[in-house]
Amino acid sequence: MRDVSIIGAGITKFGELWDKSLRELGLMAGLEAIQDAGISSSDIDALYVGNMAAGSLVQQEHVSALIADYCAMAGAHVPSTRIEGASASGGLALRQAYMAVAGGFIDVAVVGGAEKMTDVSDSESAHTLSMGADEEWESQQGATFASLHAMMAQAHMTEFGTTREMLSAVASKNHGHAALNPQAQFPFPIKPEAVSSSGLVSDPLRMLDCAPQSDGGAAVVLCASDRAKEFSKKPISIIGSGQASDTLSLHHRASLSRMPAIAVAAERAFAQAGRKPADVSVAEIHDNFTISELIALEEIGLAERGSAGQLTLDGTTALGGAIPVNTGGGLKARGHPPGATGVAQAVEIVQQLRGSAGERQVKGATLGLLENHGGTGATAVVHLLEVN
Amino acid sequence: MGVPRFWREMPVRYNLIGSHCTGCDMYHYPPRAMCSSCHRESLGKMEEHQFAGTGQIVACTVVYQPQQGYEMHGPYPMAMIEMDEGARITAQIVDVAPEMVKRGMRVKAVFRKLGEDSESGIIYYGTKFTPVEELEPEEEESADSVEAEL
């Protein structure tokens, strides 16, 4: 297996981008990543596209060809593959590209993630997101995606004493970070009290516990490390990649306060990298709901079980704390275009490890973790990135 | 939802038909061809099982922003129910004020409308759950009493 580096990164503004189509979002992010890497299209061996639901959201399947075409790679017949794993689509695309380069099949791959959610109504896009759960035995029964996470939150509160204030602290922290990220959908702070008093979506989760439905694109360029210096002065190494599955339905899990696939994916990534959670200097965590960030931190081992809420209240996971989490604003405040989210996490960590994150820079960051999951945790993917 | 899709799911949805692994005695709903704990060993050992329809709420929430097609219901209680045989199911709780629905509550299955294609389109039915009336005697006897009542 060969070492693999990230040599370029690009991201669009996230938000309700009425004037941008899916293909434009993919192109904008891809172009920025390619320019950042200093490669030309003839250097690209393959394209991997993370996209959850273009069929439902913009009535377009075959997104791999669409993005390749509009990135002007169709003429050169660059192979392009779409990867889908609900909200984990972006992270899975990154892992597929990583394996192709690590395995020696190709040298240079572009990983793009894009989603266009606002061409349909809020109700339709929310329903599409809930297809990441079990459509037949959860969604059709009346369960919303938020209601499943609400039951997870209830369980975590009952089992560990997690409080309303702790959940609110997650959203407030991530908004505080997003205020320093011009690409974020909601680049402004909110007070924890505003979260606690926002409208109920599914008890106990409130509107400001939930990530928005967003448009956006993100891309990174992967290169075999032995060739990375040809293109980049500061390549970032992928030192660990782990993936795991779990039951599609939440009701088939032994515990509602856990997402064990995240723990397994993280263990695999740490084992490959020869590192441990305590080595991580900055992390991007999949906070589609505030409760998800708390559970994921505990699954990864960045917090002891049941203690992630208190760590968040204490400021440990905020910028300036011991382990800053979601410095880009997270899904909550940067925005959540499902196909792009996992790739956007990589873009943020690359910027952190290069020392180019501006006002939200974590000083001396050397090891970054990204955790991306789909559904209520039926697919989880964790990557570890390190600065050379 | 396509008509054939709903039609083929009718027995499972209408009658709570699941599966039972005779190898490890685990019950599954919806039915599985292979037991999730015995894997390949369960082939040939799986049998159909009609659930009694009684169980207990293990998690619940009140949905204020309803699922598509459930707009007329909100706010409505959703719950995860552990049926007495052991399998769990996610379902709406009906015929009760949302704030009355609690973890640990005994419930029973009822046959209800799940949705429809349009005003003149096909109507889909399935299983929802409703609280079982509180029974006076000791806890131990309640499960038997419920069965007798049904």
Interface residues (C-beta under 8 A of the other chain):
Chain A: S123 E124 A126 H127 S130 E136 W137 E138 S139 Q140 Q141 G142 A143 T144 A146 S147 L148 A150 M151 Q154 A155 T158 G199 L200 V201 S202 D203 P204 T247 S249 L250 H251 H252 L256
Chain B: M1 E9 P30 S36 V58 A59 C60 T61 V62 V63 Y64 Q65 P66 Q67 Q68 Y70 E71 H73 P75 Y76 M78 M80 R88 I89 T90 A91 Q92 R103 L114 G115 G126
